[in-house]
């Protein structure tokens, strides 16, 4: 036998459970070298800098 609920969950109970499921926006920070937005703790895709150093050579 498969387990089934005995009673229907109310809409309020369902919505309270789903209240935490919304997608969060990504954490963006400003590049100190070029000023573009990039993901925090990641190399800047536009200029290739991270932590004040050039990590990658980016083709323009």
GULOPA-83507 format. One record per atom (N, C-alpha, C): atom name; x, y, z; residue in one letter; residue number from 1. Coordinates in steps of 0.2 Angstrom, whole numbers, plus 5000, padded with zeros to 4 digits. Layout:
BEGIN
{atomo: CA xx: X yy: Y zz: Z residuo: A num: NUM}
...
***
This chain:
BEGIN
{atomo: N xx: 5004 yy: 4994 zz: 5000 residuo: X num: 1}
{atomo: CA xx: 5000 yy: 5000 zz: 5000 residuo: X num: 1}
{atomo: C xx: 5004 yy: 5006 zz: 5000 residuo: X num: 1}
{atomo: N xx: 5002 yy: 5011 zz: 4996 residuo: X num: 2}
{atomo: CA xx: 5006 yy: 5017 zz: 4996 residuo: X num: 2}
{atomo: C xx: 5003 yy: 5022 zz: 5001 residuo: X num: 2}
{atomo: N xx: 5007 yy: 5026 zz: 5005 residuo: X num: 3}
{atomo: CA xx: 5004 yy: 5031 zz: 5010 residuo: X num: 3}
{atomo: C xx: 5001 yy: 5037 zz: 5006 residuo: X num: 3}
{atomo: N xx: 4995 yy: 5038 zz: 5008 residuo: X num: 4}
{atomo: CA xx: 4991 yy: 5044 zz: 5006 residuo: X num: 4}
{atomo: C xx: 4988 yy: 5048 zz: 5011 residuo: X num: 4}
{atomo: N xx: 4988 yy: 5054 zz: 5010 residuo: X num: 5}
{atomo: CA xx: 4985 yy: 5059 zz: 5015 residuo: X num: 5}
{atomo: C xx: 4978 yy: 5057 zz: 5017 residuo: X num: 5}
{atomo: N xx: 4976 yy: 5058 zz: 5023 residuo: X num: 6}
{atomo: CA xx: 4969 yy: 5056 zz: 5025 residuo: X num: 6}
{atomo: C xx: 4965 yy: 5062 zz: 5024 residuo: X num: 6}
{atomo: N xx: 4968 yy: 5068 zz: 5025 residuo: X num: 7}
{atomo: CA xx: 4964 yy: 5075 zz: 5024 residuo: X num: 7}
{atomo: C xx: 4967 yy: 5079 zz: 5019 residuo: X num: 7}
{atomo: N xx: 4963 yy: 5083 zz: 5015 residuo: X num: 8}
{atomo: CA xx: 4966 yy: 5088 zz: 5011 residuo: X num: 8}
{atomo: C xx: 4970 yy: 5094 zz: 5015 residuo: X num: 8}
{atomo: N xx: 4976 yy: 5096 zz: 5013 residuo: X num: 9}
{atomo: CA xx: 4979 yy: 5101 zz: 5016 residuo: X num: 9}
{atomo: C xx: 4976 yy: 5108 zz: 5013 residuo: X num: 9}
{atomo: N xx: 4975 yy: 5112 zz: 5018 residuo: X num: 10}
{atomo: CA xx: 4972 yy: 5119 zz: 5016 residuo: X num: 10}
{atomo: C xx: 4976 yy: 5123 zz: 5012 residuo: X num: 10}
{atomo: N xx: 4973 yy: 5128 zz: 5008 residuo: X num: 11}
{atomo: CA xx: 4977 yy: 5132 zz: 5004 residuo: X num: 11}
{atomo: C xx: 4982 yy: 5136 zz: 5008 residuo: X num: 11}
{atomo: N xx: 4980 yy: 5138 zz: 5014 residuo: X num: 12}
{atomo: CA xx: 4985 yy: 5142 zz: 5018 residuo: X num: 12}
{atomo: C xx: 4991 yy: 5138 zz: 5020 residuo: X num: 12}
{atomo: N xx: 4990 yy: 5132 zz: 5021 residuo: X num: 13}
{atomo: CA xx: 4996 yy: 5127 zz: 5023 residuo: X num: 13}
{atomo: C xx: 5000 yy: 5126 zz: 5017 residuo: X num: 13}
{atomo: N xx: 4997 yy: 5125 zz: 5011 residuo: X num: 14}
{atomo: CA xx: 5001 yy: 5124 zz: 5005 residuo: X num: 14}
{atomo: C xx: 5005 yy: 5130 zz: 5003 residuo: X num: 14}
{atomo: N xx: 5002 yy: 5136 zz: 5004 residuo: X num: 15}
{atomo: CA xx: 5005 yy: 5142 zz: 5002 residuo: X num: 15}
{atomo: C xx: 5011 yy: 5144 zz: 5007 residuo: X num: 15}
{atomo: N xx: 5010 yy: 5142 zz: 5014 residuo: X num: 16}
{atomo: CA xx: 5015 yy: 5144 zz: 5018 residuo: X num: 16}
{atomo: C xx: 5021 yy: 5139 zz: 5017 residuo: X num: 16}
{atomo: N xx: 5020 yy: 5133 zz: 5014 residuo: X num: 17}
{atomo: CA xx: 5025 yy: 5129 zz: 5012 residuo: X num: 17}
{atomo: C xx: 5029 yy: 5131 zz: 5006 residuo: X num: 17}
{atomo: N xx: 5025 yy: 5134 zz: 5002 residuo: X num: 18}
{atomo: CA xx: 5028 yy: 5136 zz: 4995 residuo: X num: 18}
{atomo: C xx: 5031 yy: 5143 zz: 4996 residuo: X num: 18}
{atomo: N xx: 5030 yy: 5147 zz: 5001 residuo: X num: 19}
{atomo: CA xx: 5033 yy: 5154 zz: 5002 residuo: X num: 19}
{atomo: C xx: 5040 yy: 5154 zz: 5002 residuo: X num: 19}
{atomo: N xx: 5044 yy: 5149 zz: 5003 residuo: X num: 20}
{atomo: CA xx: 5051 yy: 5149 zz: 5003 residuo: X num: 20}
{atomo: C xx: 5054 yy: 5146 zz: 4997 residuo: X num: 20}
{atomo: N xx: 5050 yy: 5145 zz: 4992 residuo: X num: 21}
{atomo: CA xx: 5052 yy: 5142 zz: 4985 residuo: X num: 21}
{atomo: C xx: 5054 yy: 5147 zz: 4980 residuo: X num: 21}
{atomo: N xx: 5053 yy: 5153 zz: 4981 residuo: X num: 22}
{atomo: CA xx: 5054 yy: 5159 zz: 4976 residuo: X num: 22}
{atomo: C xx: 5062 yy: 5159 zz: 4975 residuo: X num: 22}
{atomo: N xx: 5063 yy: 5160 zz: 4968 residuo: X num: 23}
{atomo: CA xx: 5070 yy: 5161 zz: 4966 residuo: X num: 23}
{atomo: C xx: 5073 yy: 5167 zz: 4969 residuo: X num: 23}
{atomo: N xx: 5079 yy: 5167 zz: 4972 residuo: X num: 24}
{atomo: CA xx: 5083 yy: 5173 zz: 4974 residuo: X num: 24}
{atomo: C xx: 5087 yy: 5176 zz: 4969 residuo: X num: 24}
{atomo: N xx: 5088 yy: 5182 zz: 4969 residuo: X num: 25}
{atomo: CA xx: 5092 yy: 5186 zz: 4964 residuo: X num: 25}
{atomo: C xx: 5099 yy: 5184 zz: 4965 residuo: X num: 25}
{atomo: N xx: 5103 yy: 5184 zz: 4960 residuo: X num: 26}
{atomo: CA xx: 5110 yy: 5182 zz: 4961 residuo: X num: 26}
{atomo: C xx: 5114 yy: 5188 zz: 4964 residuo: X num: 26}
{atomo: N xx: 5119 yy: 5187 zz: 4968 residuo: X num: 27}
{atomo: CA xx: 5123 yy: 5192 zz: 4971 residuo: X num: 27}
{atomo: C xx: 5128 yy: 5195 zz: 4966 residuo: X num: 27}
{atomo: N xx: 5127 yy: 5201 zz: 4964 residuo: X num: 28}
{atomo: CA xx: 5131 yy: 5204 zz: 4960 residuo: X num: 28}
{atomo: C xx: 5136 yy: 5210 zz: 4963 residuo: X num: 28}
{atomo: N xx: 5142 yy: 5211 zz: 4961 residuo: X num: 29}
{atomo: CA xx: 5146 yy: 5216 zz: 4963 residuo: X num: 29}
{atomo: C xx: 5149 yy: 5219 zz: 4958 residuo: X num: 29}
{atomo: N xx: 5152 yy: 5225 zz: 4959 residuo: X num: 30}
{atomo: CA xx: 5155 yy: 5229 zz: 4954 residuo: X num: 30}
{atomo: C xx: 5162 yy: 5228 zz: 4953 residuo: X num: 30}
{atomo: N xx: 5165 yy: 5227 zz: 4947 residuo: X num: 31}
{atomo: CA xx: 5172 yy: 5225 zz: 4946 residuo: X num: 31}
{atomo: C xx: 5176 yy: 5232 zz: 4948 residuo: X num: 31}
{atomo: N xx: 5181 yy: 5231 zz: 4951 residuo: X num: 32}
{atomo: CA xx: 5185 yy: 5237 zz: 4953 residuo: X num: 32}
{atomo: C xx: 5189 yy: 5239 zz: 4947 residuo: X num: 32}
{atomo: N xx: 5190 yy: 5235 zz: 4942 residuo: X num: 33}
{atomo: CA xx: 5195 yy: 5237 zz: 4936 residuo: X num: 33}
{atomo: C xx: 5190 yy: 5240 zz: 4931 residuo: X num: 33}
{atomo: N xx: 5185 yy: 5237 zz: 4929 residuo: X num: 34}
{atomo: CA xx: 5181 yy: 5239 zz: 4923 residuo: X num: 34}
{atomo: C xx: 5174 yy: 5242 zz: 4925 residuo: X num: 34}
{atomo: N xx: 5172 yy: 5241 zz: 4931 residuo: X num: 35}
{atomo: CA xx: 5166 yy: 5244 zz: 4933 residuo: X num: 35}
{atomo: C xx: 5159 yy: 5240 zz: 4931 residuo: X num: 35}
{atomo: N xx: 5160 yy: 5235 zz: 4928 residuo: X num: 36}
{atomo: CA xx: 5155 yy: 5230 zz: 4926 residuo: X num: 36}
{atomo: C xx: 5152 yy: 5226 zz: 4932 residuo: X num: 36}
{atomo: N xx: 5146 yy: 5224 zz: 4931 residuo: X num: 37}
{atomo: CA xx: 5143 yy: 5219 zz: 4936 residuo: X num: 37}
{atomo: C xx: 5145 yy: 5212 zz: 4935 residuo: X num: 37}
{atomo: N xx: 5147 yy: 5209 zz: 4940 residuo: X num: 38}
{atomo: CA xx: 5149 yy: 5202 zz: 4939 residuo: X num: 38}
{atomo: C xx: 5147 yy: 5198 zz: 4946 residuo: X num: 38}
{atomo: N xx: 5147 yy: 5191 zz: 4945 residuo: X num: 39}
{atomo: CA xx: 5145 yy: 5187 zz: 4951 residuo: X num: 39}
{atomo: C xx: 5150 yy: 5188 zz: 4957 residuo: X num: 39}
{atomo: N xx: 5148 yy: 5188 zz: 4963 residuo: X num: 40}
{atomo: CA xx: 5153 yy: 5189 zz: 4968 residuo: X num: 40}
{atomo: C xx: 5157 yy: 5183 zz: 4969 residuo: X num: 40}
{atomo: N xx: 5163 yy: 5184 zz: 4971 residuo: X num: 41}
{atomo: CA xx: 5168 yy: 5178 zz: 4972 residuo: X num: 41}
{atomo: C xx: 5170 yy: 5175 zz: 4965 residuo: X num: 41}
{atomo: N xx: 5169 yy: 5178 zz: 4959 residuo: X num: 42}
{atomo: CA xx: 5170 yy: 5175 zz: 4953 residuo: X num: 42}
{atomo: C xx: 5174 yy: 5180 zz: 4949 residuo: X num: 42}
{atomo: N xx: 5178 yy: 5177 zz: 4944 residuo: X num: 43}
{atomo: CA xx: 5182 yy: 5182 zz: 4939 residuo: X num: 43}
{atomo: C xx: 5177 yy: 5186 zz: 4935 residuo: X num: 43}
{atomo: N xx: 5179 yy: 5192 zz: 4934 residuo: X num: 44}
{atomo: CA xx: 5175 yy: 5196 zz: 4930 residuo: X num: 44}
{atomo: C xx: 5175 yy: 5194 zz: 4923 residuo: X num: 44}
{atomo: N xx: 5169 yy: 5193 zz: 4919 residuo: X num: 45}
{atomo: CA xx: 5169 yy: 5190 zz: 4913 residuo: X num: 45}
{atomo: C xx: 5171 yy: 5195 zz: 4907 residuo: X num: 45}
{atomo: N xx: 5171 yy: 5202 zz: 4909 residuo: X num: 46}
{atomo: CA xx: 5172 yy: 5207 zz: 4904 residuo: X num: 46}
{atomo: C xx: 5180 yy: 5209 zz: 4904 residuo: X num: 46}
{atomo: N xx: 5183 yy: 5208 zz: 4909 residuo: X num: 47}
{atomo: CA xx: 5190 yy: 5210 zz: 4909 residuo: X num: 47}
{atomo: C xx: 5195 yy: 5205 zz: 4912 residuo: X num: 47}
{atomo: N xx: 5192 yy: 5200 zz: 4915 residuo: X num: 48}
{atomo: CA xx: 5196 yy: 5194 zz: 4918 residuo: X num: 48}
{atomo: C xx: 5200 yy: 5196 zz: 4924 residuo: X num: 48}
{atomo: N xx: 5198 yy: 5201 zz: 4928 residuo: X num: 49}
{atomo: CA xx: 5201 yy: 5202 zz: 4934 residuo: X num: 49}
{atomo: C xx: 5198 yy: 5199 zz: 4940 residuo: X num: 49}
{atomo: N xx: 5201 yy: 5198 zz: 4945 residuo: X num: 50}
{atomo: CA xx: 5199 yy: 5195 zz: 4952 residuo: X num: 50}
{atomo: C xx: 5204 yy: 5197 zz: 4957 residuo: X num: 50}
{atomo: N xx: 5201 yy: 5200 zz: 4962 residuo: X num: 51}
{atomo: CA xx: 5205 yy: 5202 zz: 4968 residuo: X num: 51}
{atomo: C xx: 5211 yy: 5206 zz: 4966 residuo: X num: 51}
{atomo: N xx: 5210 yy: 5211 zz: 4962 residuo: X num: 52}
{atomo: CA xx: 5215 yy: 5216 zz: 4960 residuo: X num: 52}
{atomo: C xx: 5220 yy: 5213 zz: 4955 residuo: X num: 52}
{atomo: N xx: 5219 yy: 5207 zz: 4953 residuo: X num: 53}
{atomo: CA xx: 5224 yy: 5204 zz: 4948 residuo: X num: 53}
{atomo: C xx: 5221 yy: 5202 zz: 4942 residuo: X num: 53}
{atomo: N xx: 5225 yy: 5202 zz: 4937 residuo: X num: 54}
{atomo: CA xx: 5223 yy: 5199 zz: 4930 residuo: X num: 54}
{atomo: C xx: 5224 yy: 5192 zz: 4930 residuo: X num: 54}
{atomo: N xx: 5218 yy: 5188 zz: 4930 residuo: X num: 55}
{atomo: CA xx: 5218 yy: 5181 zz: 4930 residuo: X num: 55}
{atomo: C xx: 5218 yy: 5178 zz: 4923 residuo: X num: 55}
{atomo: N xx: 5213 yy: 5181 zz: 4919 residuo: X num: 56}
{atomo: CA xx: 5212 yy: 5178 zz: 4912 residuo: X num: 56}
{atomo: C xx: 5214 yy: 5184 zz: 4907 residuo: X num: 56}
{atomo: N xx: 5216 yy: 5182 zz: 4901 residuo: X num: 57}
{atomo: CA xx: 5216 yy: 5186 zz: 4895 residuo: X num: 57}
{atomo: C xx: 5210 yy: 5186 zz: 4891 residuo: X num: 57}
{atomo: N xx: 5206 yy: 5191 zz: 4891 residuo: X num: 58}
{atomo: CA xx: 5199 yy: 5191 zz: 4888 residuo: X num: 58}
{atomo: C xx: 5200 yy: 5194 zz: 4881 residuo: X num: 58}
{atomo: N xx: 5197 yy: 5190 zz: 4876 residuo: X num: 59}
{atomo: CA xx: 5197 yy: 5193 zz: 4869 residuo: X num: 59}
{atomo: C xx: 5192 yy: 5198 zz: 4868 residuo: X num: 59}
{atomo: N xx: 5193 yy: 5203 zz: 4865 residuo: X num: 60}
{atomo: CA xx: 5189 yy: 5209 zz: 4864 residuo: X num: 60}
{atomo: C xx: 5186 yy: 5209 zz: 4857 residuo: X num: 60}
***
